[in-house]
Amino acid sequence: MKEHQYRTTITWTGNTGSGTDHYNNYERSHDIIIKNKAIIQGSSDPAFRGDKSLHNPEDMLISSLSSCHMLWYLHFCSVNNVIVIKYTDTAEGIMLEGNNGKGHFTEVILRPTVTVQREDMIELAIALHKKASEYCFIANSVNFPVHHKPTVKTP
């Protein structure tokens, strides 16, 4: 088995001058820094006093699942002679928050819309979503179901 390591640095940028002396006195802003890549500016979700114009961890989790599925899917289409000419996914996740503030995701639904070159590719294109979901590293790492509701069409 191969081991792959990933490293990121998170730097809090939300100190408005008094640190965390009060729940309302600091911003949730932070930078996600990965060597030789663009910095991602993050915050918490607006429901948790975050900046709605910045990426939040919940959005990034959903995006990671969607992106991982897409990359595996495109791979399997490529090696199976299914020519994808367009791919868009509108993914959504459901997170429950308890009265104590603890929360967890209960599911994520990926809704990829895929355009393939020819009609005779549609059946296999639909089937390859299952294979992609079996290989997705991120989906294999979460403790909630990741559902797939694909649409495959021709131009």
Buried (B, 14 or more C-beta within 10 A) or exposed (E): EEEEEEEEEEEBEBEEEEEEEEEEEBBBBBBBBEEEEEEBBBBBBEEBBBBEEBBBBBBBBBBBBBBBBBEBBBBBBEEEEBEBEEBEBEBEBEBEEEEEEEEEBEEBBBBBBBBBBEEEBBEBBBBBBEBBBEBBEBBEEBEBEBEBEBEBEEE
